[in-house]
Amino acid sequence: EINRWLNYIDKKEEEQEKYNLYKVGTRVKINRYRHLTKETLEHFNVFFSKSYCRIVFPIDNIGASLRAYKDAKPKWLHVPKGLKTGQILYNLQEVISLGYREVFIVEGIIDVLSLYQLGIKNVVCTFGARITEQQIRLLMNFDTIILAFDNDETGQYAIRKAIENYKYLINIKVLILNEQKDVGEIKTIEEFKECKIV
């Protein structure tokens, strides 16, 4: 069953049309965004779109997530229209290419970049506080997944549901944050190491 699913995914990836990032308009390089450095932003090919007035986070070759600049609504837009974020994981292809056997799962793209900047490269995001069956299937080749959702009611509920629904399919552990609201608030690798994995 797993092999059939993986073959299906491979076929879908071959069929999927590549998304042309120039569709988001004039691109402007950015050197800093929040606490993220120029090197981190360049690694993930992050840029500013003048047309959308948003920060653009490319998702492999299939699309992009656009973060509102200042107080624009909605906070996040996904392109192309109809991009099914519940069927993909941001940064998955890089984690696979690096050969990791375990992977951290976070809620958002900024969380991925934050951990990467600390030196934690085996991290993907689910685009929100939930993990879908399709996303779990994409993770079946890993030995262990480590849930690192936000330290709020929604994030903790998502962790409980994921364990309840998928504990028989894959080995699940949880990163216990200390005082931080989310992994983006972890400022140093030492702070990260102080968080327990259970």
N, C-alpha and C positions, 0 to 999 in steps of 0.2 A: 504493500500500500504506500509506504514511504517512497519507494523507488518510482512508482507511478506518479506520485505527487511531484517529485523532483523533476521528472521528465516533462511533466505538464508545465512547471515553472520555467524550465529551460526553453521550452517551445514558445511560451508566452513572451519571454525576454527577447527571443529572436524576432518575433512578430512585431514587438512594440516599436513604434516609430520613435526615433530620437527627437528630443525636444531641443529646438534651437533657442538658446538663451538670448539671442539678439531680439527675440520677440518682446522682451521686457523693455526695449528701448535703449536709449543712450546709457552706456555703462560708465560709472565713475569709480575709480579705485579708492578704497578707504584704508587708512593706516591704523585706525583705532575705533573700536566700538565697545562701549561700556568698559569692562576690565580686560577685554580681549586684545592681544597684541597684533601687530602687523603680520608677524610670522604665522600666527594661528589663522588669521583671516585669509592670508594668501594660500595657506595649505588647503583650506576648504573652498577656495575660489569665491569668497564673499565679496560683493560689490554693491554700490548704490545705483538704483535705477531712477534717473531723472523723470522719466515718463510716469512711473507709478509713485514717485517720491517715497520709496521704500528700500529697506536693506534686503538684498537678494541672497538667499542661501540655495545654491544649486543642489539638486538631488540626483546624483549619478547622471545618466543621460536622459532621464524621463520627465524632468520638470524642475520646479523650484518652489520654495516657500518664501514669501515676501513679508517682512516684518514692518509694521507701521512705524513711520518716523514721527516722533512726538506723540500726539494724542489721537491720531487718525483711527477711524473704525472701519472695518473690523481690525483687530490687532494683527491677525495673520491672514494672508491670502495664499492659496495654492494654485499654481498654473502648471499645465493647462487646466482649463475648467474641467471638472469631473475626475481629477486625479484622486485615486482611491488610496488615501494615506493608511487606511486600515489593512492594506495588503502589502505594504512596504515598510522597511526599517531604514531610517537615515543612517548612513555610514556603514551599512552592513558589508558592502563589497570590499571596503578597505580592511575591515576586521578579518574577513575571510582570507583576503590576500596575504595578511600578516601571519596567518596560521595559528591564531589563538584557539584554545580549547574551551575557554570560558569567556563570557561576555557580560558586561554591565548593561542593564536596560534602564534608561531614564525617560522622563516625560517629553522633554523638548530639545530642540536643536541647540539652543544656547548652552544647555547642560552638557551636551556632547562636546562642544567646543571648550567649555570650562575644564572638563576632566582631561581632555586631550592636552590642554595647555599645562596641566599639572604632570603630564607624562603617562596618563592612563589612556592608552590608545584603543583598547578593546571595549568600546562603548558605542551603543546604538540608541536611537530614540523611537518611541511609538507614536509621536505626534499627539500626545495627550495622556491623561491618567487612565489608561486601560491597555490591555494587550489582547489582541484578537486571535482567533484560532488560526487564521492565515499567517499571522506574524509568528506564532509558535511553530508552525510548520517550517517556516524559513530558518528557525533556530535549531532544528532537530539534529544538525550535524555537530553541535557543540556539546561538550560533556556536561556543562553547568551554565545556567543563567543566574545572574545576580540582580534582583530587582532593587532599583535605587530611585523609587518614585518620591515625590515631594513629601515633606513631613507635615502634612495637613490631613484633614478628614478624608478628602477625596483620594489623595495618594495612598493613604493607609487602607482604605476600602478596596482600591484597585489591587493592592498587594494581596489582601485576603482572598479576593475573588480569583486572582491568577493562581494562587496556591491551590485553592479548592478545585478549580477547573482543570489544571494542567499538571498537578503533582505526579500523576501516574505516567505522563508522557515524557517528562524531562526533569532532570535534577534542578531544583529551584532553591536558591539561597536569597537572603535579604541583607542589604546594607543598612545598618541602623545609624541614622544621623544623630548627632549629639544635639547641639542647640540650633543647628542650621535649619532653615525652612526648606532648602533644596540643595542639591550638590553644587549649584552655581555659587553658593555662599562659602564653599570651602576654598580658602585662599592659598594654602600650601599643601605640599605632599605630606608633610608631617600631620596636619589636621586630618587629611584623608585617612592616614594610617591609624589614627585614633578612633575612627568609626569602626565598629565591629561588623563582621560578616557572620550571620548565623543561618 
